Amino acid sequence: MHYNSVIENYFVRENSDKYEEFLLKPKNDFVFKKIFGDAKNKDLLIALLNSILSDKVNDVTILNSELLKENIEDKKSVLDVRAVTDIGHHIDIEIQVLRTVSMPERSLYYWSKLYIEQIAVGESYKKLKKTIAINIVDYDYINTSKYHNIFHIMEDETKLKLTEVLEIHFIELSKLRNVNNMDKLSQWMNFIKGDSKEVILEMAKVNSDIEKAYDILRTMSQDREARALYLSREMALHDEVTRREEALEEGRVTLLLEQLNRKFKGLSDDLAEKIRKLPEEKFKTLALEIFELNSIEDIYKYL
């Protein structure tokens, strides 16, 4: 069975044309949730959490990932993996492959949902337990070379921690290239990033928990229904990237036309349409040289 280049980009693969050699990508949120959000695999979630957190996790209870809404107008929130540890800590793990400008705000929003759901009206605040948001992102976001950063609420000058109840992690898969040591966390993140089947197999050889995760991944990859759901999610992500690129392009064109309209007190619809249809290089040149234009007639040399 052959796949075109677009479809092949949706899979981890090795140098083979056999369909059996394709693997679903662990960083796909559908796959990630199947591996770490299934109660049958809670030992893998425990192993992953112990590679990330300083507090030892001996057991977890995996919860329904859909958060309650305060009222009908509230946004529906569905977490990738939601769990409570044996010592009562509430955990949210999110995997994000598309760049999101408001990721800290989004993480705080989800964190707050987990935090406030712990008590009912009239109950004591003392019942509120530590709540931890873990964000695994596949792009550079935090302005540091570290790939794992942990945030708390601290006093600006003394760095005194206000409370232990808030903890937010950002793990940037894109920065794994800077990591030389192979501790448990970097092993798990290399597996999740899944740059190649060879890397995944290498991590499975040095970590028995990852070996089990790889077996689950391989089984999923051969399941027709799982492949269909996975591809649906991958194509939805692809469509979202396309929509973002188109919106960015439309915004760039609109901005240039607005600048030209202001500079020359109006453009004809015909001229505006010609500018919209300019090839990329000519459009870029016109945008860069806009301050050198003295009249509307000067625009025509770029058309």
Phi and psi in degrees as GROMACS dihedral restraints (atoms count N, CA, C in turn):
[ dihedral_restraints ]
;  ai    aj    ak    al  type     phi  dphi    fc
    3     4     5     6     1  -107.2    20    10
    4     5     6     7     1   147.5    20    10
    6     7     8     9     1  -124.0    20    10
    7     8     9    10     1   143.5    20    10
    9    10    11    12     1   -73.4    20    10
   10    11    12    13     1   172.4    20    10
   12    13    14    15     1   -64.0    20    10
   13    14    15    16     1   -31.8    20    10
   15    16    17    18     1   -65.2    20    10
   16    17    18    19     1   -48.7    20    10
   18    19    20    21     1   -64.6    20    10
   19    20    21    22     1   -39.1    20    10
   21    22    23    24     1   -61.7    20    10
   22    23    24    25     1   -31.1    20    10
   24    25    26    27     1   -66.1    20    10
   25    26    27    28     1   -14.3    20    10
   27    28    29    30     1   -82.3    20    10
   28    29    30    31     1    -9.3    20    10
   30    31    32    33     1  -119.6    20    10
   31    32    33    34     1   153.0    20    10
   33    34    35    36     1   -80.9    20    10
   34    35    36    37     1   135.0    20    10
   36    37    38    39     1  -146.6    20    10
   37    38    39    40     1   164.1    20    10
   39    40    41    42     1  -113.5    20    10
   40    41    42    43     1  -177.3    20    10
   42    43    44    45     1   -74.9    20    10
   43    44    45    46     1    80.7    20    10
   45    46    47    48     1  -158.8    20    10
   46    47    48    49     1   150.1    20    10
   48    49    50    51     1   -95.3    20    10
   49    50    51    52     1     0.3    20    10
   51    52    53    54     1   -77.9    20    10
   52    53    54    55     1   134.3    20    10
   54    55    56    57     1   -62.2    20    10
   55    56    57    58     1   -30.2    20    10
   57    58    59    60     1   -63.0    20    10
   58    59    60    61     1   -17.3    20    10
   60    61    62    63     1   -89.2    20    10
   61    62    63    64     1    -3.9    20    10
   63    64    65    66     1   -77.3    20    10
   64    65    66    67     1   141.8    20    10
   66    67    68    69     1  -124.7    20    10
   67    68    69    70     1   143.1    20    10
   69    70    71    72     1   -66.8    20    10
   70    71    72    73     1   150.2    20    10
   72    73    74    75     1   -81.8    20    10
   73    74    75    76     1   123.8    20    10
   75    76    77    78     1   -61.4    20    10
   76    77    78    79     1   -25.3    20    10
   78    79    80    81     1   -80.0    20    10
   79    80    81    82     1    -7.7    20    10
   81    82    83    84     1   -64.3    20    10
   82    83    84    85     1   129.2    20    10
   84    85    86    87     1   -62.8    20    10
   85    86    87    88     1   -29.4    20    10
   87    88    89    90     1   -64.7    20    10
   88    89    90    91     1   -45.8    20    10
   90    91    92    93     1   -68.8    20    10
   91    92    93    94     1   -44.5    20    10
   93    94    95    96     1   -55.6    20    10
   94    95    96    97     1   -44.1    20    10
   96    97    98    99     1   -68.5    20    10
   97    98    99   100     1   -35.8    20    10
   99   100   101   102     1   -64.7    20    10
  100   101   102   103     1   -36.7    20    10
  102   103   104   105     1   -79.0    20    10
  103   104   105   106     1   -47.1    20    10
  105   106   107   108     1  -103.4    20    10
  106   107   108   109     1   -12.6    20    10
  108   109   110   111     1  -104.0    20    10
  109   110   111   112     1     7.5    20    10
  111   112   113   114     1   -97.0    20    10
  112   113   114   115     1   127.5    20    10
  114   115   116   117     1   -56.9    20    10
  115   116   117   118     1   -27.7    20    10
  117   118   119   120     1   -67.7    20    10
  118   119   120   121     1   -20.8    20    10
  120   121   122   123     1  -112.5    20    10
  121   122   123   124     1    27.9    20    10
  123   124   125   126     1   -66.0    20    10
  124   125   126   127     1   -20.4    20    10
  126   127   128   129     1   -64.1    20    10
  127   128   129   130     1   -31.2    20    10
  129   130   131   132     1   -72.8    20    10
  130   131   132   133     1   -39.2    20    10
  132   133   134   135     1   -63.3    20    10
  133   134   135   136     1   -40.8    20    10
  135   136   137   138     1   -61.2    20    10
  136   137   138   139     1   -44.7    20    10
  138   139   140   141     1   -62.8    20    10
  139   140   141   142     1   -42.0    20    10
  141   142   143   144     1   -63.4    20    10
  142   143   144   145     1   -47.1    20    10
  144   145   146   147     1   -62.1    20    10
  145   146   147   148     1   -38.6    20    10
  147   148   149   150     1   -68.9    20    10
  148   149   150   151     1   -20.4    20    10
  150   151   152   153     1   -82.1    20    10
  151   152   153   154     1   -16.4    20    10
  153   154   155   156     1  -104.1    20    10
  154   155   156   157     1   -43.4    20    10
  156   157   158   159     1   -94.4    20    10
  157   158   159   160     1   154.0    20    10
  159   160   161   162     1   -82.1    20    10
  160   161   162   163     1   -30.8    20    10
  162   163   164   165     1   -80.2    20    10
  163   164   165   166     1   128.8    20    10
  165   166   167   168     1   -64.1    20    10
  166   167   168   169     1   132.1    20    10
  168   169   170   171     1  -108.1    20    10
  169   170   171   172     1   119.2    20    10
  171   172   173   174     1   -98.9    20    10
  172   173   174   175     1   -27.6    20    10
  174   175   176   177     1  -155.8    20    10
  175   176   177   178     1   157.0    20    10
  177   178   179   180     1  -139.5    20    10
  178   179   180   181     1   154.5    20    10
  180   181   182   183     1  -115.2    20    10
  181   182   183   184     1   117.6    20    10
  183   184   185   186     1   -83.7    20    10
  184   185   186   187     1   127.3    20    10
  186   187   188   189     1  -106.7    20    10
  187   188   189   190     1   166.8    20    10
  189   190   191   192     1   -58.4    20    10
  190   191   192   193     1   128.6    20    10
  192   193   194   195     1   -83.2    20    10
  193   194   195   196     1    -4.1    20    10
  195   196   197   198     1   -88.5    20    10
  196   197   198   199     1   122.0    20    10
  198   199   200   201     1   -84.3    20    10
  199   200   201   202     1   148.6    20    10
  201   202   203   204     1   -70.1    20    10
  202   203   204   205     1   150.2    20    10
  204   205   206   207     1  -100.3    20    10
  205   206   207   208     1   140.2    20    10
  207   208   209   210     1   -68.3    20    10
  208   209   210   211     1   -39.9    20    10
  210   211   212   213     1  -151.9    20    10
  211   212   213   214     1   175.2    20    10
  213   214   215   216     1   -65.4    20    10
  214   215   216   217     1   -23.0    20    10
  216   217   218   219     1   -82.6    20    10
  217   218   219   220     1   -14.6    20    10
  219   220   221   222     1   -64.1    20    10
  220   221   222   223     1   152.0    20    10
  222   223   224   225     1   -68.8    20    10
  223   224   225   226     1   140.5    20    10
  225   226   227   228     1   -75.8    20    10
  226   227   228   229     1   129.6    20    10
  228   229   230   231     1  -118.2    20    10
  229   230   231   232     1   122.4    20    10
  231   232   233   234     1  -123.2    20    10
  232   233   234   235     1   117.0    20    10
  234   235   236   237     1   -84.7    20    10
  235   236   237   238     1   157.7    20    10
  237   238   239   240     1   -71.0    20    10
  238   239   240   241     1   -53.7    20    10
  240   241   242   243     1  -139.5    20    10
  241   242   243   244     1   127.8    20    10
  243   244   245   246     1  -126.0    20    10
  244   245   246   247     1   132.6    20    10
  246   247   248   249     1  -153.0    20    10
  247   248   249   250     1   163.2    20    10
  249   250   251   252     1  -123.4    20    10
  250   251   252   253     1   132.9    20    10
  252   253   254   255     1   -83.6    20    10
  253   254   255   256     1   172.4    20    10
  255   256   257   258     1   -64.4    20    10
  256   257   258   259     1   -21.8    20    10
  258   259   260   261     1  -100.6    20    10
  259   260   261   262     1    12.1    20    10
  261   262   263   264     1    91.4    20    10
  262   263   264   265     1     5.9    20    10
  264   265   266   267     1   -75.4    20    10
  265   266   267   268     1   134.9    20    10
  267   268   269   270     1   -93.8    20    10
  268   269   270   271     1   132.4    20    10
  270   271   272   273     1  -124.1    20    10
  271   272   273   274     1   136.1    20    10
  273   274   275   276     1  -125.7    20    10
  274   275   276   277     1   123.9    20    10
  276   277   278   279     1  -113.8    20    10
  277   278   279   280     1   124.9    20    10
  279   280   281   282     1  -119.6    20    10
  280   281   282   283     1   137.1    20    10
  282   283   284   285     1  -114.0    20    10
  283   284   285   286     1   130.5    20    10
  285   286   287   288     1  -135.0    20    10
  286   287   288   289     1   116.2    20    10
  288   289   290   291     1   -98.7    20    10
  289   290   291   292     1   -21.8    20    10
  291   292   293   294     1   -96.4    20    10
  292   293   294   295     1   135.4    20    10
  294   295   296   297     1   -60.0    20    10
  295   296   297   298     1   129.6    20    10
  297   298   299   300     1  -125.3    20    10
  298   299   300   301     1   116.0    20    10
  300   301   302   303     1   -61.2    20    10
  301   302   303   304     1   -38.6    20    10
  303   304   305   306     1   -96.5    20    10
  304   305   306   307     1    34.7    20    10
  306   307   308   309     1   -60.6    20    10
  307   308   309   310     1   -41.8    20    10
  309   310   311   312     1   -61.0    20    10
  310   311   312   313     1   -42.6    20    10
  312   313   314   315     1   -64.3    20    10
  313   314   315   316     1   -41.7    20    10
  315   316   317   318     1   -61.4    20    10
  316   317   318   319     1   -44.3    20    10
  318   319   320   321     1   -64.2    20    10
  319   320   321   322     1   -42.3    20    10
  321   322   323   324     1   -64.6    20    10
  322   323   324   325     1   -36.2    20    10
  324   325   326   327     1   -62.5    20    10
  325   326   327   328     1   -48.0    20    10
  327   328   329   330     1   -65.7    20    10
  328   329   330   331     1   -41.0    20    10
  330   331   332   333     1   -57.9    20    10
  331   332   333   334     1   -45.9    20    10
  333   334   335   336     1   -63.2    20    10
  334   335   336   337     1   -36.4    20    10
  336   337   338   339     1   -61.9    20    10
  337   338   339   340     1   -46.7    20    10
  339   340   341   342     1   -63.4    20    10
  340   341   342   343     1   -37.6    20    10
  342   343   344   345     1   -68.7    20    10
  343   344   345   346     1   -49.3    20    10
  345   346   347   348     1   -75.4    20    10
  346   347   348   349     1   -20.8    20    10
  348   349   350   351     1   -72.4    20    10
  349   350   351   352     1    -9.7    20    10
  351   352   353   354     1   -74.2    20    10
  352   353   354   355     1   -22.7    20    10
  354   355   356   357     1  -129.5    20    10
  355   356   357   358     1   152.6    20    10
  357   358   359   360     1   -94.8    20    10
  358   359   360   361     1   168.9    20    10
  360   361   362   363     1   -57.7    20    10
  361   362   363   364     1   130.7    20    10
  363   364   365   366     1    93.8    20    10
  364   365   366   367     1   -11.8    20    10
  366   367   368   369     1   -83.0    20    10
  367   368   369   370     1   158.0    20    10
  369   370   371   372     1   -73.1    20    10
  370   371   372   373     1   142.8    20    10
  372   373   374   375     1   -63.6    20    10
  373   374   375   376     1   -18.9    20    10
  375   376   377   378     1   -63.5    20    10
  376   377   378   379     1   -20.1    20    10
  378   379   380   381     1   -75.8    20    10
  379   380   381   382     1   -14.6    20    10
  381   382   383   384     1   -69.1    20    10
  382   383   384   385     1   128.2    20    10
  384   385   386   387     1  -105.6    20    10
  385   386   387   388     1   163.3    20    10
  387   388   389   390     1   -54.4    20    10
  388   389   390   391     1   134.0    20    10
  390   391   392   393     1  -124.2    20    10
  391   392   393   394     1   129.4    20    10
  393   394   395   396     1  -123.6    20    10
  394   395   396   397     1   125.6    20    10
  396   397   398   399     1  -106.2    20    10
  397   398   399   400     1   126.5    20    10
  399   400   401   402     1  -116.5    20    10
  400   401   402   403     1   117.4    20    10
  402   403   404   405     1  -109.9    20    10
  403   404   405   406     1   116.3    20    10
  405   406   407   408     1  -104.8    20    10
  406   407   408   409     1   112.3    20    10
  408   409   410   411     1  -118.6    20    10
  409   410   411   412     1   146.8    20    10
  411   412   413   414     1  -102.7    20    10
  412   413   414   415     1    44.2    20    10
  414   415   416   417     1  -161.4    20    10
  415   416   417   418     1   161.0    20    10
  417   418   419   420     1   -72.2    20    10
  418   419   420   421     1   131.9    20    10
  420   421   422   423     1  -136.3    20    10
  421   422   423   424     1   -50.7    20    10
  423   424   425   426     1   -82.8    20    10
  424   425   426   427     1   137.3    20    10
  426   427   428   429     1   -79.5    20    10
  427   428   429   430     1    68.3    20    10
  429   430   431   432     1  -158.7    20    10
  430   431   432   433     1   158.0    20    10
  432   433   434   435     1   -79.1    20    10
  433   434   435   436     1   -17.4    20    10
  435   436   437   438     1   -63.8    20    10
  436   437   438   439     1   142.1    20    10
  438   439   440   441     1   -94.3    20    10
  439   440   441   442     1   -12.8    20    10
  441   442   443   444     1  -125.7    20    10
  442   443   444   445     1   115.1    20    10
  444   445   446   447     1  -124.6    20    10
  445   446   447   448     1   140.1    20    10
  447   448   449   450     1  -122.6    20    10
  448   449   450   451     1   131.6    20    10
  450   451   452   453     1  -119.8    20    10
  451   452   453   454     1   141.9    20    10
  453   454   455   456     1  -134.8    20    10
  454   455   456   457     1   177.7    20    10
  456   457   458   459     1   -91.8    20    10
  457   458   459   460     1   116.7    20    10
  459   460   461   462     1  -131.8    20    10
  460   461   462   463     1   153.8    20    10
  462   463   464   465     1   -70.4    20    10
  463   464   465   466     1   136.7    20    10
  465   466   467   468     1   -57.0    20    10
  466   467   468   469     1   -46.3    20    10
  468   469   470   471     1   -88.0    20    10
  469   470   471   472     1   -49.1    20    10
  471   472   473   474     1   -86.8    20    10
  472   473   474   475     1   -13.6    20    10
  474   475   476   477     1    64.5    20    10
  475   476   477   478     1    20.2    20    10
  477   478   479   480     1   -67.2    20    10
  478   479   480   481     1   129.4    20    10
  480   481   482   483     1   -78.4    20    10
  481   482   483   484     1   125.0    20    10
  483   484   485   486     1   -69.1    20    10
  484   485   486   487     1   -42.3    20    10
  486   487   488   489     1  -155.8    20    10
  487   488   489   490     1   157.5    20    10
  489   490   491   492     1   -91.8    20    10
  490   491   492   493     1    -6.8    20    10
  492   493   494   495     1   -74.3    20    10
  493   494   495   496     1   -20.6    20    10
  495   496   497   498     1  -108.4    20    10
  496   497   498   499     1   127.4    20    10
  498   499   500   501     1  -148.1    20    10
  499   500   501   502     1   123.5    20    10
  501   502   503   504     1  -126.5    20    10
  502   503   504   505     1   127.1    20    10
  504   505   506   507     1  -108.1    20    10
  505   506   507   508     1   140.1    20    10
  507   508   509   510     1  -121.9    20    10
  508   509   510   511     1   121.2    20    10
  510   511   512   513     1  -117.7    20    10
  511   512   513   514     1   117.3    20    10
  513   514   515   516     1  -103.1    20    10
  514   515   516   517     1   107.2    20    10
  516   517   518   519     1   -62.1    20    10
  517   518   519   520     1   -30.3    20    10
  519   520   521   522     1   -64.3    20    10
  520   521   522   523     1   -21.4    20    10
  522   523   524   525     1   -92.9    20    10
  523   524   525   526     1     4.4    20    10
  525   526   527   528     1   -62.4    20    10
  526   527   528   529     1   -22.9    20    10
  528   529   530   531     1   -61.2    20    10
  529   530   531   532     1   -22.0    20    10
  531   532   533   534     1   -88.7    20    10
  532   533   534   535     1    -2.9    20    10
  534   535   536   537     1   -96.6    20    10
  535   536   537   538     1   125.4    20    10
  537   538   539   540     1  -100.6    20    10
  538   539   540   541     1   -37.6    20    10
  540   541   542   543     1   -79.8    20    10
  541   542   543   544     1   148.5    20    10
  543   544   545   546     1  -112.3    20    10
  544   545   546   547     1    76.4    20    10
  546   547   548   549     1   -85.0    20    10
  547   548   549   550     1  -178.6    20    10
  549   550   551   552     1   -58.7    20    10
  550   551   552   553     1   -41.6    20    10
  552   553   554   555     1   -64.6    20    10
  553   554   555   556     1   -47.6    20    10
  555   556   557   558     1   -66.5    20    10
  556   557   558   559     1   -30.7    20    10
  558   559   560   561     1   -63.0    20    10
  559   560   561   562     1   -48.3    20    10
  561   562   563   564     1   -63.0    20    10
  562   563   564   565     1   -42.0    20    10
  564   565   566   567     1   -69.0    20    10
  565   566   567   568     1   -34.5    20    10
  567   568   569   570     1   -66.5    20    10
  568   569   570   571     1   -36.6    20    10
  570   571   572   573     1   -64.6    20    10
  571   572   573   574     1   -47.9    20    10
  573   574   575   576     1   -64.4    20    10
  574   575   576   577     1   -41.2    20    10
  576   577   578   579     1   -63.1    20    10
  577   578   579   580     1   -39.7    20    10
  579   580   581   582     1    57.6    20    10
  580   581   582   583     1    50.1    20    10
  582   583   584   585     1   -62.0    20    10
  583   584   585   586     1   -31.8    20    10
  585   586   587   588     1  -158.3    20    10
  586   587   588   589     1   162.1    20    10
  588   589   590   591     1   -65.5    20    10
  589   590   591   592     1   -33.1    20    10
  591   592   593   594     1   -61.9    20    10
  592   593   594   595     1   -42.3    20    10
  594   595   596   597     1   -65.6    20    10
  595   596   597   598     1   -43.1    20    10
  597   598   599   600     1   -60.3    20    10
  598   599   600   601     1   -44.3    20    10
  600   601   602   603     1   -64.6    20    10
  601   602   603   604     1   -37.6    20    10
  603   604   605   606     1   -62.7    20    10
  604   605   606   607     1   -42.4    20    10
  606   607   608   609     1   -66.5    20    10
  607   608   609   610     1   -36.8    20    10
  609   610   611   612     1   -65.2    20    10
  610   611   612   613     1   -31.6    20    10
  612   613   614   615     1   -71.2    20    10
  613   614   615   616     1   -30.8    20    10
  615   616   617   618     1   -99.8    20    10
  616   617   618   619     1    -5.9    20    10
  618   619   620   621     1  -141.1    20    10
  619   620   621   622     1   113.4    20    10
  621   622   623   624     1   -65.1    20    10
  622   623   624   625     1   -31.3    20    10
  624   625   626   627     1   -67.4    20    10
  625   626   627   628     1   -40.2    20    10
  627   628   629   630     1   -67.7    20    10
  628   629   630   631     1   -32.6    20    10
  630   631   632   633     1   -60.1    20    10
  631   632   633   634     1   -41.8    20    10
  633   634   635   636     1   -66.5    20    10
  634   635   636   637     1   -41.1    20    10
  636   637   638   639     1   -62.1    20    10
  637   638   639   640     1   -37.9    20    10
  639   640   641   642     1   -65.0    20    10
  640   641   642   643     1   -40.0    20    10
  642   643   644   645     1   -62.0    20    10
  643   644   645   646     1   -40.7    20    10
  645   646   647   648     1   -64.6    20    10
  646   647   648   649     1   -42.8    20    10
  648   649   650   651     1   -62.2    20    10
  649   650   651   652     1   -42.3    20    10
  651   652   653   654     1   -65.8    20    10
  652   653   654   655     1   -40.8    20    10
  654   655   656   657     1   -64.4    20    10
  655   656   657   658     1   -44.0    20    10
  657   658   659   660     1   -59.3    20    10
  658   659   660   661     1   -39.2    20    10
  660   661   662   663     1   -66.2    20    10
  661   662   663   664     1   -20.8    20    10
  663   664   665   666     1   -98.8    20    10
  664   665   666   667     1    -1.2    20    10
  666   667   668   669     1   -90.1    20    10
  667   668   669   670     1   122.2    20    10
  669   670   671   672     1   -60.6    20    10
  670   671   672   673     1   -44.7    20    10
  672   673   674   675     1   -65.6    20    10
  673   674   675   676     1   -42.0    20    10
  675   676   677   678     1   -63.7    20    10
  676   677   678   679     1   -40.6    20    10
  678   679   680   681     1   -61.9    20    10
  679   680   681   682     1   -40.7    20    10
  681   682   683   684     1   -65.4    20    10
  682   683   684   685     1   -43.9    20    10
  684   685   686   687     1   -65.9    20    10
  685   686   687   688     1   -40.4    20    10
  687   688   689   690     1   -61.5    20    10
  688   689   690   691     1   -48.3    20    10
  690   691   692   693     1   -63.6    20    10
  691   692   693   694     1   -37.2    20    10
  693   694   695   696     1   -59.8    20    10
  694   695   696   697     1   -43.0    20    10
  696   697   698   699     1   -68.7    20    10
  697   698   699   700     1   -43.0    20    10
  699   700   701   702     1   -61.8    20    10
  700   701   702   703     1   -41.9    20    10
  702   703   704   705     1   -69.5    20    10
  703   704   705   706     1   -32.2    20    10
  705   706   707   708     1   -65.0    20    10
  706   707   708   709     1   -40.0    20    10
  708   709   710   711     1   -65.1    20    10
  709   710   711   712     1   -40.6    20    10
  711   712   713   714     1   -61.6    20    10
  712   713   714   715     1   -42.8    20    10
  714   715   716   717     1   -63.5    20    10
  715   716   717   718     1   -38.6    20    10
  717   718   719   720     1   -64.9    20    10
  718   719   720   721     1   -41.2    20    10
  720   721   722   723     1   -60.8    20    10
  721   722   723   724     1   -44.0    20    10
  723   724   725   726     1   -61.7    20    10
  724   725   726   727     1   -43.5    20    10
  726   727   728   729     1   -62.0    20    10
  727   728   729   730     1   -39.9    20    10
  729   730   731   732     1   -65.5    20    10
  730   731   732   733     1   -42.3    20    10
  732   733   734   735     1   -64.4    20    10
  733   734   735   736     1   -41.4    20    10
  735   736   737   738     1   -66.3    20    10
  736   737   738   739     1   -39.3    20    10
  738   739   740   741     1   -65.8    20    10
  739   740   741   742     1   -39.9    20    10
  741   742   743   744     1   -63.7    20    10
  742   743   744   745     1   -43.9    20    10
  744   745   746   747     1   -63.0    20    10
  745   746   747   748     1   -44.3    20    10
  747   748   749   750     1   -63.0    20    10
  748   749   750   751     1   -39.7    20    10
  750   751   752   753     1   -65.2    20    10
  751   752   753   754     1   -38.6    20    10
  753   754   755   756     1   -65.2    20    10
  754   755   756   757     1   -43.4    20    10
  756   757   758   759     1   -65.3    20    10
  757   758   759   760     1   -45.3    20    10
  759   760   761   762     1   -60.3    20    10
  760   761   762   763     1   -41.4    20    10
  762   763   764   765     1   -63.1    20    10
  763   764   765   766     1   -44.4    20    10
  765   766   767   768     1   -63.3    20    10
  766   767   768   769     1   -43.0    20    10
  768   769   770   771     1   -63.7    20    10
  769   770   771   772     1   -38.5    20    10
  771   772   773   774     1   -65.1    20    10
  772   773   774   775     1   -39.5    20    10
  774   775   776   777     1   -65.1    20    10
  775   776   777   778     1   -42.8    20    10
  777   778   779   780     1   -67.1    20    10
  778   779   780   781     1   -39.2    20    10
  780   781   782   783     1   -60.6    20    10
  781   782   783   784     1   -42.9    20    10
  783   784   785   786     1   -69.4    20    10
  784   785   786   787     1   -39.1    20    10
  786   787   788   789     1   -66.3    20    10
  787   788   789   790     1   -40.3    20    10
  789   790   791   792     1  -113.2    20    10
  790   791   792   793     1    15.7    20    10
  792   793   794   795     1    56.9    20    10
  793   794   795   796     1    39.6    20    10
  795   796   797   798     1   118.7    20    10
  796   797   798   799     1   139.1    20    10
  798   799   800   801     1  -120.1    20    10
  799   800   801   802     1   147.1    20    10
  801   802   803   804     1   -70.2    20    10
  802   803   804   805     1   154.6    20    10
  804   805   806   807     1   -59.7    20    10
  805   806   807   808     1   -36.9    20    10
  807   808   809   810     1   -64.7    20    10
  808   809   810   811     1   -43.6    20    10
  810   811   812   813     1   -67.5    20    10
  811   812   813   814     1   -41.0    20    10
  813   814   815   816     1   -60.5    20    10
  814   815   816   817     1   -40.4    20    10
  816   817   818   819     1   -66.3    20    10
  817   818   819   820     1   -38.8    20    10
  819   820   821   822     1   -64.1    20    10
  820   821   822   823     1   -38.2    20    10
  822   823   824   825     1   -66.0    20    10
  823   824   825   826     1   -39.6    20    10
  825   826   827   828     1   -59.1    20    10
  826   827   828   829     1   -33.8    20    10
  828   829   830   831     1   -92.5    20    10
  829   830   831   832     1     5.8    20    10
  831   832   833   834     1   -62.3    20    10
  832   833   834   835     1   141.8    20    10
  834   835   836   837     1   -60.4    20    10
  835   836   837   838     1   157.0    20    10
  837   838   839   840     1   -53.7    20    10
  838   839   840   841     1   -47.6    20    10
  840   841   842   843     1   -64.6    20    10
  841   842   843   844     1   -42.8    20    10
  843   844   845   846     1   -67.7    20    10
  844   845   846   847     1   -37.9    20    10
  846   847   848   849     1   -62.3    20    10
  847   848   849   850     1   -45.9    20    10
  849   850   851   852     1   -62.5    20    10
  850   851   852   853     1   -41.2    20    10
  852   853   854   855     1   -63.9    20    10
  853   854   855   856     1   -44.4    20    10
  855   856   857   858     1   -60.3    20    10
  856   857   858   859     1   -43.9    20    10
  858   859   860   861     1   -63.8    20    10
  859   860   861   862     1   -40.3    20    10
  861   862   863   864     1   -71.1    20    10
  862   863   864   865     1   -30.2    20    10
  864   865   866   867     1  -103.7    20    10
  865   866   867   868     1    16.8    20    10
  867   868   869   870     1   -58.0    20    10
  868   869   870   871     1   -34.6    20    10
  870   871   872   873     1   -76.3    20    10
  871   872   873   874     1    -9.6    20    10
  873   874   875   876     1   -92.9    20    10
  874   875   876   877     1    -3.8    20    10
  876   877   878   879     1   -80.8    20    10
  877   878   879   880     1   132.1    20    10
  879   880   881   882     1  -106.0    20    10
  880   881   882   883     1   -20.2    20    10
  882   883   884   885     1  -152.9    20    10
  883   884   885   886     1   165.4    20    10
  885   886   887   888     1   -58.0    20    10
  886   887   888   889     1   -34.4    20    10
  888   889   890   891     1   -60.8    20    10
  889   890   891   892     1   -30.1    20    10
  891   892   893   894     1   -64.0    20    10
  892   893   894   895     1   -24.5    20    10
  894   895   896   897     1   -65.2    20    10
  895   896   897   898     1   -32.4    20    10
  897   898   899   900     1   -64.6    20    10
  898   899   900   901     1   -22.7    20    10
  900   901   902   903     1   -70.7    20    10
  901   902   903   904     1   -12.2    20    10
  903   904   905   906     1   -96.4    20    10
  904   905   906   907     1    -7.5    20    10
